[in-house]
Amino acid sequence: MDALLHEVKQCTICVDHLPLGPHPIATAHPDSKIVIVGQAPGLKVHNSGIPWNDASGKRLRAWLDVSEDQFYNTKNFAIIPMGFCYPGKGKSGDLPPRPECAPQWHAALFSKIPHVKLVILIGNYPQKYYLKTDVGTNLTETVSNFKSYLPTYFPIPHPSPRNRFWMSKNSWFEASVVPDLQKRVHEII
């Protein structure tokens, strides 16, 4: 695993498309129990090198009901985003994750984590990639049908503060889905 993560961190496959250059961010351990598949690091994470070290990460840890120590313990959580590097700024937020990372690295990383009990898919990009034809017609449909993807996958929205509108329109998520997510996480770790 250490050799593979070292190789990931040296990756330059999409260097010509990255406004700030490559800075791959992913964490894992052979004993990781839960894999978090997000979209791509934001600017703050790019600068710190610490995954989910921002407002989105704070909300995600609250949704999971875990401490920072639990979250950053790689025996609990592997963090394998769809794109490992900051993709740059778009009109209404960050650009989509680069499409090269997941096909290049995910299978190799997952093959080194044999005891994964749950894969949390955060947002549309990981949900479409992993759920393929079983993904709902939109994020709301996919997340509301989360039980149909268990026990392997648990789709959730992105915890970004930019998702305030979705969260206010879909209060059922924090009322009924988050408690189930927390229960599963606590049973696993």
Secondary structure as the mmCIF struct_conf table of DSSP 4:
data_model
#
loop_
_struct_conf.conf_type_id
_struct_conf.id
_struct_conf.beg_label_comp_id
_struct_conf.beg_label_asym_id
_struct_conf.beg_label_seq_id
_struct_conf.end_label_comp_id
_struct_conf.end_label_asym_id
_struct_conf.end_label_seq_id
HELX_RH_AL_P HELX_RH_AL_P1 ASP A 2 LYS A 9
TURN_TY1_P TURN_TY1_P1 GLN A 10 GLN A 10
TURN_TY1_P TURN_TY1_P2 ILE A 13 CYS A 14
HELX_RH_3T_P HELX_RH_3T_P1 VAL A 15 HIS A 17
TURN_TY1_P TURN_TY1_P3 PRO A 19 LEU A 20
STRN STRN1 THR A 27 THR A 27
TURN_TY1_P TURN_TY1_P4 PRO A 30 ASP A 31
STRN STRN2 ILE A 34 VAL A 37
BEND BEND1 GLN A 39 GLN A 39
HELX_RH_AL_P HELX_RH_AL_P2 LEU A 43 SER A 48
TURN_TY1_P TURN_TY1_P5 PRO A 51 TRP A 52
BEND BEND2 ASP A 54 ASP A 54
HELX_RH_AL_P HELX_RH_AL_P3 ALA A 55 LEU A 64
TURN_TY1_P TURN_TY1_P6 ASP A 65 ASP A 65
HELX_RH_AL_P HELX_RH_AL_P4 GLU A 68 TYR A 72
TURN_TY1_P TURN_TY1_P7 THR A 74 ASN A 76
STRN STRN3 PHE A 77 ILE A 79
BEND BEND3 MET A 82 CYS A 85
STRN STRN4 LYS A 89 GLY A 90
TURN_TY1_P TURN_TY1_P8 LYS A 91 SER A 92
STRN STRN5 GLY A 93 ASP A 94
HELX_LH_PP_P HELX_LH_PP_P1 LEU A 95 ARG A 98
TURN_TY1_P TURN_TY1_P9 PRO A 99 GLU A 100
HELX_RH_AL_P HELX_RH_AL_P5 CYS A 101 CYS A 101
HELX_RH_PI_P HELX_RH_PI_P1 ALA A 102 HIS A 106
HELX_RH_AL_P HELX_RH_AL_P6 ALA A 107 SER A 111
TURN_TY1_P TURN_TY1_P10 LYS A 112 LYS A 112
TURN_TY1_P TURN_TY1_P11 PRO A 114 HIS A 115
STRN STRN6 LEU A 118 ILE A 122
BEND BEND4 GLY A 123 GLY A 123
HELX_RH_AL_P HELX_RH_AL_P7 ASN A 124 LEU A 131
HELX_RH_3T_P HELX_RH_3T_P2 LYS A 132 ASP A 134
BEND BEND5 VAL A 135 VAL A 135
BEND BEND6 THR A 137 ASN A 138
HELX_RH_AL_P HELX_RH_AL_P8 LEU A 139 SER A 144
TURN_TY1_P TURN_TY1_P12 ASN A 145 ASN A 145
HELX_RH_3T_P HELX_RH_3T_P3 PHE A 146 TYR A 149
TURN_TY1_P TURN_TY1_P13 LEU A 150 THR A 152
STRN STRN7 TYR A 153 ILE A 156
HELX_RH_3T_P HELX_RH_3T_P4 PRO A 161 ASN A 163
HELX_RH_AL_P HELX_RH_AL_P9 ARG A 164 LYS A 169
TURN_TY1_P TURN_TY1_P14 SER A 171 SER A 171
HELX_RH_AL_P HELX_RH_AL_P10 TRP A 172 TRP A 172
HELX_RH_PI_P HELX_RH_PI_P2 PHE A 173 VAL A 177
HELX_RH_AL_P HELX_RH_AL_P11 VAL A 178 ILE A 188
#
